[in-house]
Amino acid sequence: MNGSKTLQWWLQTGTIGKRSVEEEEHISSSPETIGYEVQADSLVVYIICSQRSLWRPMFCFVAAVLLNSLAASAMVYPKLLSDLLAGGSSVRVSRSACLCQAFLLYSLGGSSFMLLSAMALDRYMSICRPLRYAALVSPAAVAVLLLLCWLLPATLVGGGVLLASRLPLCSMQLSRIYCDIYSFVSLSCGGGAAQLSEVYGLICTTATVFLPAAFVLFSYGRILAICLQSSRSFSSKALHTCLPHLLVFLSYSVSTAFEMLHRQLQARSDPAASLAASLAASVVLVLVPTVLNPVIYGLKMKEVFGHVTRLLSCRTER
């Protein structure tokens, strides 16, 4: 196939086929599930933005992570839900729209890991360097960190999308519920350009996922070492403030690890099993963090939980 960039390119994103009664019931429940995710994320973000007592660096990063979840949901769920309810045998999307969705999702994913590393830095400075915390973690520093966490992944992923956009495609079926750069490159005809795109993708993943994850582990390891040398009350309070961030980091890490493990095993699987595994991996990567994040932050952070309960009790009384 030639390398034309017109909108005549189409990708089949998974064959749906004939559905059973159970599948139809599951599809009909999808709007409620998506509605829960959007409302839960929006509720926590609203509370953080509306309560002056929560205008602190840690909660700014929490709100940013939840905004990323909302943006990722907006990139995937409306289109996916409309296609499922339409009942077609496949989903079609233009080449440019596929690359645009891949850019946004990969940028948000890398940004979330960098935001989690910024949270780890905030907790490390607060617990291990309390006397210098106010000076180092100033509002200006928080603004710079937020911009860095959003702009650096977008810049790196933009380069990967540009490389992928130049590849000629030899296949048109994408077994995912959304478009991603790795799967898009796998549809290409191979050659040096495809290998360059894969190497660049590995560099981007290292910069936006592996390095931030390593910093998170290092920071919380240092916090744990300080806690073991401190009083029990100090250790309990410090670990309690870190627990929600660790749980969210774990949800992102497990989902990402599942996705990367699937990529390694995909070539060795038979086509039917590979299709099912690809769909499962894409569902886990998007669904798990967006469902768990607001629950963890809403229930495990007592400052947020207190405002949530008061807000819901006031609405119930009305």
C-alpha positions as a Markdown table, in Angstrom:
| # | Residue | x | y | z |
|---|---|---|---|---|
| 1 | Met | 0.0 | 0.0 | 0.0 |
| 2 | Asn | 1.2 | 3.5 | -0.6 |
| 3 | Gly | 1.8 | 6.1 | 2.0 |
| 4 | Ser | -1.1 | 8.4 | 1.2 |
| 5 | Lys | -2.3 | 10.6 | 4.1 |
| 6 | Thr | -5.8 | 11.2 | 2.9 |
| 7 | Leu | -8.8 | 10.2 | 5.0 |
| 8 | Gln | -9.4 | 7.2 | 2.7 |
| 9 | Trp | -7.4 | 5.2 | 5.3 |
| 10 | Trp | -9.6 | 3.3 | 7.7 |
| 11 | Leu | -8.8 | 1.0 | 10.7 |
| 12 | Gln | -11.1 | -1.7 | 12.0 |
| 13 | Thr | -10.8 | -1.5 | 15.8 |
| 14 | Gly | -12.0 | -5.0 | 16.7 |
| 15 | Thr | -14.7 | -7.2 | 15.4 |
| 16 | Ile | -17.7 | -7.3 | 17.7 |
| 17 | Gly | -19.8 | -10.0 | 16.0 |
| 18 | Lys | -23.1 | -11.4 | 17.2 |
| 19 | Arg | -23.9 | -10.7 | 20.8 |
| 20 | Ser | -25.5 | -12.9 | 23.4 |
| 21 | Val | -28.1 | -11.7 | 25.9 |
| 22 | Glu | -25.5 | -11.3 | 28.6 |
| 23 | Glu | -23.3 | -9.1 | 26.3 |
| 24 | Glu | -26.3 | -6.9 | 25.4 |
| 25 | Glu | -27.1 | -6.5 | 29.2 |
| 26 | His | -23.4 | -5.6 | 29.8 |
| 27 | Ile | -23.5 | -3.0 | 27.0 |
| 28 | Ser | -26.7 | -1.5 | 28.3 |
| 29 | Ser | -25.1 | -1.1 | 31.7 |
| 30 | Ser | -22.1 | 0.7 | 30.2 |
| 31 | Pro | -23.6 | 4.2 | 30.4 |
| 32 | Glu | -24.1 | 3.8 | 34.2 |
| 33 | Thr | -20.5 | 2.7 | 34.6 |
| 34 | Ile | -19.1 | 5.6 | 32.6 |
| 35 | Gly | -21.4 | 8.0 | 34.4 |
| 36 | Tyr | -20.1 | 6.8 | 37.7 |
| 37 | Glu | -16.5 | 7.3 | 36.7 |
| 38 | Val | -17.2 | 10.9 | 35.4 |
| 39 | Gln | -19.2 | 11.9 | 38.4 |
| 40 | Ala | -16.7 | 10.5 | 40.9 |
| 41 | Asp | -13.7 | 12.2 | 39.3 |
| 42 | Ser | -15.7 | 15.4 | 38.9 |
| 43 | Leu | -16.9 | 15.4 | 42.5 |
| 44 | Val | -13.3 | 15.1 | 44.0 |
| 45 | Val | -12.0 | 17.7 | 41.6 |
| 46 | Tyr | -14.9 | 20.1 | 42.5 |
| 47 | Ile | -14.2 | 19.6 | 46.2 |
| 48 | Ile | -10.5 | 20.3 | 45.9 |
| 49 | Cys | -11.2 | 23.4 | 43.8 |
| 50 | Ser | -14.0 | 24.8 | 46.0 |
| 51 | Gln | -12.4 | 24.3 | 49.4 |
| 52 | Arg | -9.7 | 26.8 | 50.3 |
| 53 | Ser | -8.4 | 24.4 | 53.0 |
| 54 | Leu | -7.4 | 22.0 | 50.2 |
| 55 | Trp | -5.5 | 24.5 | 48.1 |
| 56 | Arg | -2.2 | 22.9 | 48.9 |
| 57 | Pro | 0.4 | 21.3 | 46.6 |
| 58 | Met | -0.5 | 17.7 | 47.3 |
| 59 | Phe | -4.2 | 18.3 | 46.4 |
| 60 | Cys | -3.2 | 20.3 | 43.3 |
| 61 | Phe | -1.4 | 17.2 | 42.0 |
| 62 | Val | -4.4 | 15.0 | 43.0 |
| 63 | Ala | -6.8 | 17.2 | 41.0 |
| 64 | Ala | -4.4 | 17.1 | 38.0 |
| 65 | Val | -4.3 | 13.3 | 38.0 |
| 66 | Leu | -8.1 | 13.1 | 38.2 |
| 67 | Leu | -8.4 | 15.7 | 35.4 |
| 68 | Asn | -6.2 | 13.4 | 33.3 |
| 69 | Ser | -8.6 | 10.5 | 34.1 |
| 70 | Leu | -11.5 | 12.7 | 33.0 |
| 71 | Ala | -9.8 | 13.6 | 29.8 |
| 72 | Ala | -8.8 | 10.0 | 29.0 |
| 73 | Ser | -12.4 | 9.0 | 29.6 |
| 74 | Ala | -13.6 | 11.7 | 27.2 |
| 75 | Met | -11.2 | 10.4 | 24.5 |
| 76 | Val | -12.4 | 6.8 | 24.7 |
| 77 | Tyr | -15.8 | 6.3 | 26.2 |
| 78 | Pro | -18.2 | 8.4 | 24.1 |
| 79 | Lys | -17.0 | 7.0 | 20.8 |
| 80 | Leu | -16.8 | 3.5 | 22.2 |
| 81 | Leu | -20.2 | 3.6 | 23.7 |
| 82 | Ser | -21.9 | 5.0 | 20.6 |
| 83 | Asp | -20.3 | 2.2 | 18.5 |
| 84 | Leu | -21.3 | -0.5 | 20.9 |
| 85 | Leu | -24.9 | 0.8 | 21.0 |
| 86 | Ala | -25.0 | 1.0 | 17.2 |
| 87 | Gly | -24.5 | -2.7 | 17.1 |
| 88 | Gly | -22.2 | -2.8 | 14.1 |
| 89 | Ser | -19.8 | -5.6 | 13.4 |
| 90 | Ser | -16.8 | -3.3 | 13.5 |
| 91 | Val | -15.7 | 0.2 | 14.4 |
| 92 | Arg | -14.1 | 2.5 | 11.8 |
| 93 | Val | -11.9 | 5.5 | 12.4 |
| 94 | Ser | -9.8 | 7.6 | 10.0 |
| 95 | Arg | -6.0 | 7.4 | 10.2 |
| 96 | Ser | -5.7 | 11.0 | 11.4 |
| 97 | Ala | -8.3 | 10.5 | 14.1 |
| 98 | Cys | -6.6 | 7.4 | 15.3 |
| 99 | Leu | -3.2 | 9.1 | 15.6 |
| 100 | Cys | -4.9 | 12.1 | 17.3 |
| 101 | Gln | -6.5 | 9.8 | 19.9 |
| 102 | Ala | -3.2 | 7.9 | 20.4 |
| 103 | Phe | -1.4 | 11.2 | 21.0 |
| 104 | Leu | -3.8 | 12.4 | 23.6 |
| 105 | Leu | -4.0 | 9.0 | 25.4 |
| 106 | Tyr | -0.2 | 8.5 | 25.5 |
| 107 | Ser | 0.4 | 12.1 | 26.6 |
| 108 | Leu | -2.1 | 11.8 | 29.4 |
| 109 | Gly | -0.7 | 8.4 | 30.4 |
| 110 | Gly | 2.9 | 9.8 | 30.6 |
| 111 | Ser | 1.6 | 12.9 | 32.3 |
| 112 | Ser | -0.1 | 10.8 | 35.0 |
| 113 | Phe | 3.1 | 9.0 | 35.9 |
| 114 | Met | 5.0 | 12.3 | 36.0 |
| 115 | Leu | 2.3 | 13.8 | 38.3 |
| 116 | Leu | 2.6 | 10.8 | 40.6 |
| 117 | Ser | 6.4 | 11.4 | 40.8 |
| 118 | Ala | 5.7 | 15.1 | 41.6 |
| 119 | Met | 3.4 | 13.9 | 44.4 |
| 120 | Ala | 6.2 | 11.6 | 45.7 |
| 121 | Leu | 8.5 | 14.6 | 45.6 |
| 122 | Asp | 6.0 | 16.7 | 47.5 |
| 123 | Arg | 5.5 | 14.0 | 50.2 |
| 124 | Tyr | 9.3 | 13.5 | 50.5 |
| 125 | Met | 9.9 | 17.2 | 51.0 |
| 126 | Ser | 7.0 | 17.4 | 53.5 |
| 127 | Ile | 8.1 | 14.4 | 55.6 |
| 128 | Cys | 11.9 | 14.4 | 55.2 |
| 129 | Arg | 12.7 | 18.1 | 54.8 |
| 130 | Pro | 9.8 | 19.8 | 56.7 |
| 131 | Leu | 11.8 | 23.0 | 57.5 |
| 132 | Arg | 12.5 | 23.7 | 53.9 |
| 133 | Tyr | 9.1 | 22.5 | 52.5 |
| 134 | Ala | 7.4 | 25.9 | 52.4 |
| 135 | Ala | 10.3 | 27.5 | 50.6 |
| 136 | Leu | 11.0 | 24.8 | 48.1 |
| 137 | Val | 7.4 | 23.7 | 47.3 |
| 138 | Ser | 6.0 | 27.2 | 46.6 |
| 139 | Pro | 3.0 | 28.0 | 44.4 |
| 140 | Ala | 5.4 | 29.0 | 41.6 |
| 141 | Ala | 7.3 | 25.6 | 41.9 |
| 142 | Val | 4.0 | 23.7 | 41.8 |
| 143 | Ala | 2.9 | 25.6 | 38.7 |
| 144 | Val | 6.3 | 24.8 | 37.0 |
| 145 | Leu | 5.9 | 21.1 | 38.0 |
| 146 | Leu | 2.4 | 20.9 | 36.6 |
| 147 | Leu | 3.4 | 22.5 | 33.3 |
| 148 | Leu | 6.4 | 20.1 | 33.1 |
| 149 | Cys | 4.3 | 17.1 | 33.8 |
| 150 | Trp | 1.8 | 18.0 | 31.0 |
| 151 | Leu | 4.1 | 19.5 | 28.4 |
| 152 | Leu | 7.1 | 17.1 | 28.4 |
| 153 | Pro | 5.0 | 14.0 | 27.7 |
| 154 | Ala | 3.0 | 15.9 | 25.0 |
| 155 | Thr | 6.3 | 16.9 | 23.3 |
| 156 | Leu | 7.8 | 13.5 | 23.4 |
| 157 | Val | 4.7 | 11.7 | 22.3 |
| 158 | Gly | 4.2 | 14.3 | 19.5 |
| 159 | Gly | 7.5 | 13.2 | 18.0 |
| 160 | Gly | 6.4 | 9.6 | 18.2 |
| 161 | Val | 3.1 | 10.4 | 16.4 |
| 162 | Leu | 4.9 | 12.3 | 13.7 |
| 163 | Leu | 7.2 | 9.3 | 13.0 |
| 164 | Ala | 4.2 | 6.9 | 13.0 |
| 165 | Ser | 2.2 | 9.2 | 10.6 |
| 166 | Arg | 4.9 | 8.7 | 7.9 |
| 167 | Leu | 4.6 | 4.9 | 8.0 |
| 168 | Pro | 2.8 | 3.0 | 5.1 |
| 169 | Leu | 0.3 | 0.5 | 6.5 |
| 170 | Cys | 0.1 | -3.1 | 5.3 |
| 171 | Ser | -2.8 | -4.1 | 7.6 |
| 172 | Met | -6.1 | -2.3 | 8.5 |
| 173 | Gln | -7.4 | -4.2 | 11.6 |
| 174 | Leu | -6.6 | -2.8 | 15.0 |
| 175 | Ser | -7.7 | -5.2 | 17.9 |
| 176 | Arg | -8.1 | -2.5 | 20.5 |
| 177 | Ile | -10.9 | -0.4 | 22.0 |
| 178 | Tyr | -8.9 | 2.7 | 21.3 |
| 179 | Cys | -5.9 | 3.7 | 19.1 |
| 180 | Asp | -2.4 | 3.6 | 20.4 |
| 181 | Ile | 1.0 | 4.2 | 18.7 |
| 182 | Tyr | 2.4 | 0.8 | 19.4 |
| 183 | Ser | -0.5 | -1.0 | 17.7 |
| 184 | Phe | -0.5 | 1.5 | 14.9 |
| 185 | Val | 3.2 | 0.9 | 14.2 |
| 186 | Ser | 2.5 | -2.9 | 14.2 |
| 187 | Leu | 0.2 | -2.4 | 11.3 |
| 188 | Ser | 3.0 | -0.9 | 9.2 |
| 189 | Cys | 5.0 | -2.7 | 6.5 |
| 190 | Gly | 8.1 | -2.8 | 8.7 |
| 191 | Gly | 11.5 | -1.6 | 7.6 |
| 192 | Gly | 13.9 | 1.0 | 9.0 |
| 193 | Ala | 11.2 | 3.7 | 9.6 |
| 194 | Ala | 9.2 | 1.3 | 11.8 |
| 195 | Gln | 12.2 | 0.2 | 13.8 |
| 196 | Leu | 13.1 | 3.9 | 14.4 |
| 197 | Ser | 9.6 | 4.5 | 15.6 |
| 198 | Glu | 9.8 | 1.5 | 18.0 |
| 199 | Val | 13.2 | 2.7 | 19.4 |
| 200 | Tyr | 11.8 | 6.2 | 19.8 |
| 201 | Gly | 8.8 | 4.8 | 21.6 |
| 202 | Leu | 11.0 | 2.9 | 24.0 |
| 203 | Ile | 12.9 | 6.2 | 24.8 |
| 204 | Cys | 9.6 | 8.0 | 25.4 |
| 205 | Thr | 8.3 | 5.2 | 27.6 |
| 206 | Thr | 11.6 | 5.3 | 29.6 |
| 207 | Ala | 11.4 | 9.1 | 30.1 |
| 208 | Thr | 7.7 | 9.3 | 31.0 |
| 209 | Val | 7.0 | 5.9 | 32.7 |
| 210 | Phe | 10.1 | 4.1 | 33.9 |
| 211 | Leu | 12.1 | 7.0 | 35.3 |
| 212 | Pro | 9.1 | 8.6 | 37.1 |
| 213 | Ala | 8.2 | 5.2 | 38.5 |
| 214 | Ala | 11.8 | 4.7 | 39.7 |
| 215 | Phe | 11.7 | 8.1 | 41.4 |
| 216 | Val | 8.4 | 7.3 | 43.1 |
| 217 | Leu | 9.9 | 4.1 | 44.5 |
| 218 | Phe | 13.0 | 5.9 | 45.6 |
| 219 | Ser | 11.1 | 8.7 | 47.3 |
| 220 | Tyr | 8.7 | 6.4 | 49.2 |
| 221 | Gly | 11.6 | 4.2 | 50.1 |
| 222 | Arg | 13.4 | 7.1 | 51.7 |
| 223 | Ile | 10.2 | 8.1 | 53.5 |
| 224 | Leu | 9.9 | 4.6 | 54.8 |
| 225 | Ala | 13.5 | 4.7 | 56.1 |
| 226 | Ile | 12.8 | 8.0 | 57.9 |
| 227 | Cys | 9.6 | 6.5 | 59.4 |
| 228 | Leu | 11.4 | 3.5 | 60.8 |
| 229 | Gln | 13.8 | 5.9 | 62.6 |
| 230 | Ser | 11.0 | 8.1 | 64.0 |
| 231 | Ser | 8.3 | 7.9 | 66.6 |
| 232 | Arg | 5.2 | 5.7 | 66.1 |
| 233 | Ser | 2.8 | 8.6 | 65.9 |
| 234 | Phe | 4.9 | 10.4 | 63.3 |
| 235 | Ser | 5.3 | 7.2 | 61.3 |
| 236 | Ser | 1.6 | 6.5 | 61.4 |
| 237 | Lys | 0.7 | 10.0 | 60.2 |
| 238 | Ala | 3.3 | 10.0 | 57.5 |
| 239 | Leu | 2.4 | 6.6 | 56.1 |
| 240 | His | -1.3 | 7.4 | 56.2 |
| 241 | Thr | -0.7 | 10.5 | 54.0 |
| 242 | Cys | 1.3 | 8.4 | 51.5 |
| 243 | Leu | -1.0 | 5.4 | 51.3 |
| 244 | Pro | -3.5 | 6.9 | 48.8 |
| 245 | His | -0.7 | 7.9 | 46.4 |
| 246 | Leu | 0.9 | 4.5 | 46.6 |
| 247 | Leu | -2.4 | 2.8 | 45.9 |
| 248 | Val | -3.0 | 5.0 | 42.8 |
| 249 | Phe | 0.6 | 4.4 | 41.7 |
| 250 | Leu | 0.0 | 0.7 | 42.1 |
| 251 | Ser | -3.1 | 0.8 | 40.0 |
| 252 | Tyr | -1.3 | 2.6 | 37.2 |
| 253 | Ser | 1.8 | 0.4 | 37.4 |
| 254 | Val | -0.2 | -2.9 | 37.4 |
| 255 | Ser | -2.3 | -1.7 | 34.4 |
| 256 | Thr | 0.8 | -0.6 | 32.5 |
| 257 | Ala | 2.7 | -3.8 | 33.3 |
| 258 | Phe | -0.2 | -5.8 | 32.1 |
| 259 | Glu | -0.2 | -3.9 | 28.8 |
| 260 | Met | 3.5 | -4.3 | 28.3 |
| 261 | Leu | 3.5 | -8.0 | 29.2 |
| 262 | His | 0.7 | -8.5 | 26.7 |
| 263 | Arg | 2.8 | -6.8 | 24.0 |
| 264 | Gln | 5.7 | -9.3 | 24.7 |
| 265 | Leu | 3.4 | -12.3 | 24.5 |
| 266 | Gln | 1.2 | -11.1 | 21.6 |
| 267 | Ala | 3.5 | -12.4 | 18.8 |
| 268 | Arg | 3.6 | -15.9 | 20.4 |
| 269 | Ser | -0.2 | -16.3 | 20.7 |
| 270 | Asp | -2.7 | -17.6 | 18.1 |
| 271 | Pro | -4.7 | -14.9 | 16.4 |
| 272 | Ala | -8.0 | -15.6 | 18.3 |
| 273 | Ala | -6.3 | -15.6 | 21.7 |
| 274 | Ser | -4.3 | -12.5 | 20.7 |
| 275 | Leu | -7.4 | -10.6 | 19.8 |
| 276 | Ala | -9.1 | -11.4 | 23.1 |
| 277 | Ala | -5.9 | -10.5 | 25.0 |
| 278 | Ser | -5.5 | -7.3 | 23.1 |
| 279 | Leu | -9.0 | -6.2 | 23.9 |
| 280 | Ala | -8.6 | -7.2 | 27.6 |
| 281 | Ala | -5.3 | -5.3 | 27.9 |
| 282 | Ser | -6.8 | -2.2 | 26.4 |
| 283 | Val | -9.8 | -2.4 | 28.8 |
| 284 | Val | -7.6 | -2.9 | 31.9 |
| 285 | Leu | -5.3 | 0.0 | 31.0 |
| 286 | Val | -8.1 | 2.5 | 30.6 |
| 287 | Leu | -10.7 | 1.2 | 33.1 |
| 288 | Val | -8.8 | 0.3 | 36.2 |
| 289 | Pro | -7.2 | 3.7 | 36.9 |
| 290 | Thr | -10.2 | 5.7 | 36.0 |
| 291 | Val | -12.4 | 3.6 | 38.3 |
| 292 | Leu | -10.1 | 3.3 | 41.3 |
| 293 | Asn | -8.5 | 6.8 | 41.4 |
| 294 | Pro | -11.6 | 8.7 | 42.7 |
| 295 | Val | -12.5 | 5.9 | 45.1 |
| 296 | Ile | -9.0 | 5.9 | 46.6 |
| 297 | Tyr | -8.7 | 9.6 | 46.9 |
| 298 | Gly | -12.3 | 10.1 | 48.0 |
| 299 | Leu | -12.2 | 7.4 | 50.7 |
| 300 | Lys | -8.5 | 7.2 | 51.8 |
| 301 | Met | -7.8 | 11.0 | 52.1 |
| 302 | Lys | -9.6 | 12.1 | 55.2 |
| 303 | Glu | -9.6 | 15.8 | 54.2 |
| 304 | Val | -11.4 | 14.9 | 50.9 |
| 305 | Phe | -13.6 | 12.3 | 52.5 |
| 306 | Gly | -14.9 | 14.7 | 55.1 |
| 307 | His | -16.0 | 17.2 | 52.5 |
| 308 | Val | -17.6 | 14.4 | 50.3 |
| 309 | Thr | -19.7 | 13.1 | 53.2 |
| 310 | Arg | -20.9 | 16.7 | 54.2 |
| 311 | Leu | -21.7 | 17.5 | 50.6 |
| 312 | Leu | -23.7 | 14.3 | 50.0 |
| 313 | Ser | -25.5 | 14.6 | 53.4 |
| 314 | Cys | -26.6 | 18.1 | 52.5 |
| 315 | Arg | -28.0 | 17.0 | 49.2 |
| 316 | Thr | -29.8 | 14.1 | 50.9 |
| 317 | Glu | -31.5 | 16.4 | 53.4 |
| 318 | Arg | -32.7 | 18.6 | 50.5 |
